[in-house]
Amino acid sequence: MHLGTKRCLAVCILGLLVQIPPAVAQQSAAPSDAQQQQLVKLAEAVRKAIVTNTQYGVFDYLHFAIQGNTVILRGYASRPTLKSGVEASVKRIPGVGKVQNEIEVLPVGQNDDRIRGAVYRAIYTYGPLQRYTSNRGGSARLDANSVARRAGGITNDPPMGWHAIHIIVKNGNVMLEGVVDNSGDLALAGMRANQVPGVFSVDNNLQVAKQNG
């Protein structure tokens, strides 16, 4: 994988797109270097609070915006504990005055749970796409009979490790989020997800990383 892609994966693939609304830019036509550095530092702290949350995984996709000292959390969480946990962590960050939590908790259902597992297998056990996870060879774990898996399915016991392609399932509809190396892989991921029985639609929101040179 190219170095430029790795840098992009470090931030974008984790689902954290720092969005600065126009209102912020209008507050100061020429923000000082100190203000810019403070904003970058705050954004990095928020990003870290999200990606280090042990609940955050391949079936979730979160991003945020910063407006003044307010952090706006957005995206999708497969479990309500992720929504509340991230909010609590971000509130403790120095410089954060308010957290506006707009994270959507996805519906709980056996069919969506089944689809999550099936789409995961379709994408991450497919040779050309296996490089997009650190969990290579870990697909067998999907069949592990853990206590969490028995109690609530794969949603309660998601695959561990880094995943470039996040799989969001809502009422049988699938969204793919993240960054891949090229348009061919983007198309492959969408095609593999579309082949899963019971999937109503696939919204392929994957982005292609910009290559240097």
C-alpha positions as CSV (number, residue, x, y, z in Angstrom):
1,M,0.0,0.0,0.0
2,H,1.4,3.4,-0.9
3,L,2.6,5.8,1.8
4,G,0.0,8.4,0.9
5,T,-2.8,5.8,1.2
6,K,-1.5,4.8,4.6
7,R,-1.6,8.4,5.8
8,C,-5.2,8.7,4.6
9,L,-6.2,5.4,6.2
10,A,-4.9,6.6,9.5
11,V,-7.6,9.3,9.7
12,C,-10.3,8.8,7.0
13,I,-10.8,5.1,7.1
14,L,-11.5,5.2,10.8
15,G,-14.5,7.2,9.9
16,L,-13.4,10.5,11.3
17,L,-13.8,13.4,8.9
18,V,-13.1,16.7,10.6
19,Q,-15.7,19.1,9.2
20,I,-15.3,22.8,9.8
21,P,-18.7,24.5,9.0
22,P,-18.7,27.8,7.1
23,A,-19.8,29.6,10.3
24,V,-16.4,28.9,11.8
25,A,-14.5,30.3,8.9
26,Q,-16.7,33.5,9.0
27,Q,-15.8,34.2,12.6
28,S,-12.3,35.2,11.5
29,A,-11.2,35.9,7.9
30,A,-7.6,35.2,8.8
31,P,-7.3,32.9,11.9
32,S,-3.9,33.1,13.6
33,D,-1.4,30.3,13.6
34,A,-2.2,29.7,17.3
35,Q,-5.9,29.4,16.6
36,Q,-5.3,27.0,13.7
37,Q,-2.9,24.9,15.9
38,Q,-5.5,24.8,18.7
39,L,-8.2,23.6,16.3
40,V,-6.0,20.9,14.9
41,K,-5.0,19.8,18.4
42,L,-8.7,19.7,19.5
43,A,-9.6,17.7,16.3
44,E,-6.9,15.2,16.9
45,A,-8.0,14.7,20.6
46,V,-11.6,14.1,19.5
47,R,-10.4,11.7,16.8
48,K,-8.3,9.8,19.3
49,A,-11.2,9.6,21.8
50,I,-13.4,7.9,19.1
51,V,-10.9,5.5,17.6
52,T,-9.6,4.3,21.0
53,N,-13.1,3.5,22.2
54,T,-13.2,-0.3,22.5
55,Q,-16.8,-0.4,21.2
56,Y,-15.9,1.2,17.9
57,G,-15.5,-1.3,15.0
58,V,-16.2,-2.4,11.5
59,F,-20.0,-2.1,11.9
60,D,-19.8,1.6,13.0
61,Y,-18.9,4.8,11.2
62,L,-18.4,8.0,13.1
63,H,-17.3,11.5,12.1
64,F,-17.5,14.9,13.7
65,A,-17.5,18.7,13.2
66,I,-16.1,21.4,15.3
67,Q,-17.9,24.7,15.7
68,G,-16.3,27.1,18.1
69,N,-15.9,25.0,21.3
70,T,-18.8,22.7,20.3
71,V,-18.1,19.2,19.0
72,I,-20.8,17.7,16.8
73,L,-20.8,13.9,16.7
74,R,-22.3,12.3,13.7
75,G,-22.5,8.9,12.0
76,Y,-23.8,5.4,12.9
77,A,-23.3,3.2,15.9
78,S,-24.4,-0.5,16.0
79,R,-24.7,-0.4,19.8
80,P,-26.0,2.4,22.0
81,T,-23.1,2.0,24.4
82,L,-20.8,3.4,21.7
83,K,-22.9,6.6,21.3
84,S,-22.9,7.3,25.0
85,G,-19.3,6.2,25.6
86,V,-17.9,8.5,22.8
87,E,-19.9,11.4,24.1
88,A,-18.6,10.9,27.6
89,S,-15.0,10.7,26.4
90,V,-15.2,13.8,24.2
91,K,-16.8,15.9,27.0
92,R,-13.6,15.3,29.1
93,I,-11.3,16.8,26.5
94,P,-9.9,20.2,27.5
95,G,-11.3,22.9,25.3
96,V,-14.6,21.2,24.6
97,G,-17.4,23.3,25.9
98,K,-20.4,21.3,24.5
99,V,-21.0,18.0,22.8
100,Q,-23.9,17.8,20.4
101,N,-24.5,14.1,19.9
102,E,-26.2,13.3,16.6
103,I,-24.9,9.7,16.3
104,E,-27.7,7.4,15.1
105,V,-28.0,4.1,16.9
106,L,-28.8,1.5,14.3
107,P,-31.9,-0.8,14.8
108,V,-31.4,-4.1,16.5
109,G,-32.6,-7.1,14.6
110,Q,-31.7,-10.6,13.7
111,N,-31.9,-10.0,10.0
112,D,-29.5,-7.0,10.2
113,D,-27.2,-8.9,12.4
114,R,-27.1,-11.8,9.9
115,I,-26.5,-9.3,7.0
116,R,-23.5,-7.8,8.9
117,G,-21.8,-11.1,9.2
118,A,-22.6,-12.1,5.6
119,V,-21.4,-8.9,4.1
120,Y,-18.3,-9.0,6.3
121,R,-17.5,-12.5,4.9
122,A,-18.3,-11.5,1.3
123,I,-15.8,-8.6,1.5
124,Y,-13.0,-9.6,3.8
125,T,-12.7,-13.3,2.8
126,Y,-12.3,-12.2,-0.8
127,G,-8.6,-12.3,-1.8
128,P,-8.3,-8.9,-3.5
129,L,-9.9,-7.1,-0.6
130,Q,-8.2,-8.9,2.3
131,R,-5.5,-6.3,2.5
132,Y,-8.1,-3.8,3.9
133,T,-8.1,-5.5,7.3
134,S,-5.5,-6.4,9.9
135,N,-7.7,-9.3,10.7
136,R,-6.5,-11.5,7.9
137,G,-7.4,-15.1,8.4
138,G,-9.6,-14.0,11.3
139,S,-12.9,-14.7,9.5
140,A,-13.1,-18.1,11.2
141,R,-13.7,-16.1,14.4
142,L,-17.1,-15.2,12.9
143,D,-18.2,-18.7,13.7
144,A,-16.8,-18.6,17.3
145,N,-19.4,-19.6,19.9
146,S,-18.6,-16.8,22.3
147,V,-21.0,-15.7,25.1
148,A,-21.6,-12.4,23.4
149,R,-22.2,-14.1,20.0
150,R,-24.7,-16.5,21.6
151,A,-26.5,-13.6,23.4
152,G,-26.7,-11.1,20.6
153,G,-25.0,-12.2,17.4
154,I,-22.1,-10.6,15.6
155,T,-23.3,-7.1,16.4
156,N,-22.4,-7.8,20.1
157,D,-19.2,-9.5,19.2
158,P,-17.8,-7.9,16.1
159,P,-14.5,-8.8,14.4
160,M,-11.5,-7.1,16.0
161,G,-8.7,-5.2,14.3
162,W,-8.4,-2.5,11.8
163,H,-10.9,-2.4,8.9
164,A,-10.7,0.0,6.0
165,I,-14.2,-0.7,4.8
166,H,-16.9,-0.1,7.4
167,I,-20.2,-2.0,6.9
168,I,-23.3,-0.1,8.1
169,V,-26.6,-2.1,8.0
170,K,-30.0,-0.5,8.6
171,N,-33.2,-2.5,8.0
172,G,-31.6,-4.6,5.4
173,N,-30.0,-1.7,3.6
174,V,-26.2,-1.6,3.5
175,M,-23.8,1.4,3.4
176,L,-20.1,1.0,2.7
177,E,-17.9,3.7,4.2
178,G,-14.2,4.3,4.2
179,V,-11.2,4.6,1.8
180,V,-9.8,2.1,-0.7
181,D,-6.7,2.3,-3.0
182,N,-8.5,2.4,-6.3
183,S,-11.8,2.5,-8.2
184,G,-11.5,-1.2,-9.0
185,D,-11.5,-2.1,-5.3
186,L,-14.4,0.3,-4.7
187,A,-16.5,-1.5,-7.3
188,L,-15.5,-4.9,-6.1
189,A,-16.6,-4.1,-2.5
190,G,-19.9,-2.9,-3.7
191,M,-20.4,-5.9,-6.0
192,R,-19.6,-8.3,-3.2
193,A,-22.0,-6.7,-0.8
194,N,-24.8,-6.7,-3.5
195,Q,-24.4,-10.5,-3.8
196,V,-25.4,-11.1,-0.2
197,P,-28.9,-12.7,0.0
198,G,-31.5,-10.5,1.8
199,V,-29.7,-7.2,1.1
200,F,-32.3,-4.7,-0.1
201,S,-29.8,-2.0,-1.4
202,V,-26.1,-1.1,-1.2
203,D,-25.1,2.5,-1.0
204,N,-21.4,2.5,-1.8
205,N,-19.9,5.6,-0.2
206,L,-16.3,4.4,-0.4
207,Q,-13.7,6.9,-1.5
208,V,-10.5,6.4,-3.5
209,A,-7.4,7.6,-1.8
210,K,-5.4,10.2,-3.7
211,Q,-2.1,8.9,-4.9
212,N,1.0,11.0,-4.8
213,G,2.7,11.7,-8.1
